[in-house]
């Protein structure tokens, strides 16, 4: 078996490579940009939300506190009239990318460490191709499965989900390459 200490460098390399790949996807390639659309009456919607005193949080439109209410005529009418959706509201003020990028890197480290732990717990030294397959698959699942869940339950467009699965595949590949390259021989 391989000790966890022996996979620290592959973990760090994978986290850095995923961070770089993600940065390139979002700042150079930008294929996610088409998934975000403005509301045609954004200023009116912002004014209504602001006037309602809505604070940071996650909201459902129309809101139904009890699933039994879904059968009421009033709720059925609201669902027919629409809109039906979810709204995430952040705290007011400028968006600071630093903390979000820092949190993203910590997530990258966590995913690489979890995949590395599984690999070093099950594979011997020299099994760099097995390590690449295992960590690549685990990484793909870690980054991709939540996107599918969001499409199913929250109505996220499947086109956006497909692009996020492409991202997850890329992250799996770069993680696999890092582990294949640095796996203990």
Secondary structure, DSSP 4 states (H G I P E B T S, - for coil): ---GGGGHHHHHHHHHHHHHHHHHIIIII-TTGGG----TTHHHHHHHHHHTT--SEEEEES--SSGGGGGSHHHHHHHHHS--EEEEEPPSS---HHHHHHHHHHHHHHHHHHHHHHHHHH--TT-HHHHHHHHHHHHHHHHHHHHHHHHHHH---HHHHHHHHHHHHHHHHHHHHHHHHHS--
